[in-house]
Amino acid sequence: MKTSKHAARTVTPAGRSVFRDLFPPAEAAELEIRATLLRGLQEWLAASGKSQAAMARQLEVTQARVSDIKRGKTTRSALTCW
């Protein structure tokens, strides 16, 4: 069996955000909020049954931004407009 030279050093417990393991507290909190907001938007977009273009008009953003949200893009710029 092959072993990896990059073995895991820590395992994030279930129910705890991995952001807390990777970032300073303030940044981790911001990333957790952004991730929660994106998940909510993804669920809302999926339940709406509307096209990305229609949702973009409703949210007053570009269709590309809606596509990013649906794909789970969580970069800082992904939520700049909100």
N, C-alpha and C positions, 0 to 999 in steps of 0.2 A: 504494500500500500504506500502510495506517495504522500509525503507530508509537505505542508506548505511552510515556507520560511516566513510567511506573514501570518502567523497564528493570532487569533483574537486575544486581546489583552484584557478587555472587559466586556461584559454582556449587560445590556440595558435591561433592567427588570421589566416584566410585563406591566403595562399601564403607565410607565414612566416615559417621558419624552426623551428621545435620543439627542435632541438639541441641548439638553442640560449637560450631556456628557461631552459635547463637542464645542460649545461656545460659552463665553462669559454669561453670567446670569441675565443681564439686561438684554443682550442680543438673543439669548435663548428664549426669553419671554416674548420678544417681538416676533421671532420666527414661529413660535407656537400659536400666537394670535393670527398671523398670516396664514398658517396652515389650516387652522380652524375655519377662517373666513373662506379660504379657497374650497375646502370640502363642502361648506354650506352652499356656496355658489354653484359648485359642480352638481350637487343634489337638486338645487332649484332649477338649473338649466336642463338637467335630465328629465325632471318631472314636468317641465313646461310643455314639451312636445313641439316647441317653436323652432324655427330655423336659427342658425347662428346670426344671420343678418337681422332677423326680427328682434332677437335678444339684444344685439348690439345697439339697435335703434332705441330700444326700451332703456338700456343702461347708459345710453349716450357715450358709447365707446366704439372702437372699430371692431369689425368682424374678426380681425386677426387677434385682438385682445380676448374676445370670447373663445376663440379657438385655443389660445394659450391656457385659459382657465379650464376648459374642458379636458385638456391634456395634462393638467396638473402642474403647469409651469409655476414654480414658486419663487422665482427670482424677485429681488427687491423691486424691479421695474414693473413686474406683473400687476402690482396693486397700487401703483403710483397714483392713478386717477381717483382712487377711493380714499 
